[in-house]
């Protein structure tokens, strides 16, 4: 079936059946909900005029509650769903308005009282327009999905995913006090626990920026003819030759309990950024308890700021296939019951592939709680880490570097800037900063972290788990702007300048004093 939109249309994808039973079973408490008291009127006291005799005091009454036309009383489901969505009943005392199929033209998910939105299967924004914006693929259609601040969208199973195809855009812009929340049905129903993962598919954004892995014979990496199929989906392609490609704006967004293993080694992440260009705005993002990576970059040029990655079950930052970008102000906290690396940097199959990955991260705090070394650099990737803290109590070492090409000297012919660069990085791990292996021995890695205000034997003094204490604020920083103008001011070590620097407040869950729990059902903030 299809529903008409005001300036576009929605078509179904034909196959929407999927399991609706969810894996989580522990109830964590009552759902969030607005506590809106209704004040009673006191009723004016009538006093008789002189000569009327007795004073009459009428009984106190409360006028009936009225609701302005076209609005929904607080705490009740809306009567119906907005255009472009399908009314599929009520969940958690909210009207469940479902989106499905392919969005072409434009669709806006409005923040309405008593309304929550759900994904039915794979929801496509547009259809693939190919890698060349100057010659769009025949039959491709543009789609634009806009999501208002405070909107909540949920998926019920691994097949439920939001996919933005090449040439289309997502405008999901929350605010510091009204983030947009993508989550699972179990979270809405209040039945998740701290180790719930993988309850819906996640978000996939496909762009036309350069990549270094091409399908098909004869394609040149980084060209309009170089495209690849993204993992976790069928018929979803990314890549091109537009470094500044624009897939929209994603700001102040939480993604809770996402990720799904389609097959062994073929998984959906919390957020997948595949060939996404630098024209895309990506900041103030939290990914919570993904069953695979928190965020994975497959090539592309998109930058990111203010990223919070908590409790994810594989890697938190995974970079592949020629990703070149700048990330700044990053907090990662692993949970103890699941997860692999904080960073896994790689290139598929061939260390000599170009364009070569070149990832630069400044102002980060990485707190590992798993047996694997928090940071693994391999596959010939170039990497720069500035102004950071790497600590773990579970792993022996902070850093592992693999592959001769990863530490090879700079070679312009290979698009290689040289071995990984470390400036003002503080290493606080039980057995030392670097792992000693035959592949790339510690003797080859240690000079990379010597000097330049790095500290291989740092002692943390965090307050409230991750906020800087005296040792962090005393560490000598490197000016990130002097290193590269793509960074902004952040002349301090770690993700936070001091204990009063709480840029995460209001739009994240589960971190910091007074933050809402990620386990609680998101409140409806509809106006």
C-alpha positions, 0 to 999 in steps of 0.5 A: 500500500502507499500513502500520499505525502504533501510533496512526495510519496512513500512506496512499500518494499513489499516484504515487511514480515519479521519476528516481533519477539524481542530478546530483552526480558528484565523490567527496569521500572516505570516508563518516563512520562510527563508529570503535568498536574492540573491546578484546581480553581478555588472558586471565588467567595461571594460576599453579600452587600450590606442589608442582604443578610447572610453571607453566602459562600458557594462550594469550590468547584473544578472546571472541566478540563478542556483541550484546544481543538487539534491538540492531544491531552498530555499523557494520551495517545494522539487520535491518528497519525500524520500524513505519510505514516501509518497508524498501527495502534498504541504503544506505551500510551502513544500512537504508533505511527509507522514509516515503511518502504521508500521515501521519495520527495520529502517527509517530515517526522513532526514532534507531536504530543502522543505520537511515536514513530516506528520503522517497518523493515528497511526504510529507504530514503531515496533510491540509489542515484549512483556515484556521479552527481553529474550523471545520476543513475537511471531510475534513481529518485531523490528522497529527503527525511526531516526529523524534528527535535524531540522525536522518538523513532524505534525498530522492533527487530534486526530488519528494521533499519533506516538507510539513506541512499546516495544522492538523498539526505537526512536532516535529523537535528535535535537540540541540547535539551530535545535530542532525537532518539532512535531506539528499540521497541523493548526500550519503549516498553521498558524491558531492556537491561544494561547488557541489552544489545542488537534490538534493531538494525541501526542507521546507514548513510551512503554517500558519493565520497571517495573509497578505496575498495571497488566492486567490478573489474577495471574501476579506479579507486576514488573515481565515480566508477568505484563503488562498493556494497555496504555490509549488512544490506543487499543492493546498497552501494556507496562511493564516488569522487565527490569529497564534499558530498552532502548527505544532510545534517545529523546533530543531537542524536541518540542511537540506543540498542542497535546493530544486527548480525545478518550473517557471520562477519556481515553486520549492521552497526549503530551508525554506518557512514559509507562514502559520506562526504565532508559536506555532511554535518555530523556532531553531538552523537551518542551510540549506546549498546550496539551489537557491532561497532558504535560507528563505522566509517567505510571510506568517505570524508565526513568529519565528526565532533562531540561523539559519545560511544558507550557500551558497544559490543564490538569496536566503538570507532572502526575506520576502513576503506580509505576514510580520511577525516577529523574527529574531535571531542570523543568520549568512549566508555566500554561496558565490562560484559561486552566489547572488543576495541575502542579503535580498530583501524584497517583497510580491507585486504591490501595495505597498499590500497589508495586513497589511503585512510588518514584519520585524525582525532583530537581531544579524546578520552578512551576508557577500556573495560575489555581484555583487548588492547583499546587501540589497534592500528593496522592495514596500512592506515595512517592515523594521528592521535592528539590530546588524548587519554587511553586507559584500561584496567582489563587489557594489558596494553593500550596500543597495538600496531600491526602491518609493516605498511602501517609504520612505513615511511611517508610515500607520496606515491602511496598517499602515505603520510608515514607512521602513526603520529602521537602528540600529548597522548597519555597512556594508562594501562597495567603493563605499559603503553605498547604491545610487543609482537613479532609483526611490529615490535615494541622497539619500533612503536616506542619511538613513535610515542616518545617525546611530543608531550606523550606520557607512556606511564600516566596515572588517571585522576578522573572524577565522576568516571571520566571528567578530568582531575588534577593529573589530566588538567596538568598534562601538556596539550598540543594546539590542534589548530596549529596541527591542522586548521580542520580542528577547532580550539581544544588546547587541553588533554582529553575530551573535556577541558575541566570538570565544569566542561560538560558538553554532553549534558542534556542530550545524552543518556546514562553518563554524568550526574543526573543524566536520564537512564538509557534503560528508561523509555524516552519521554514524549516531548511533543508540543 
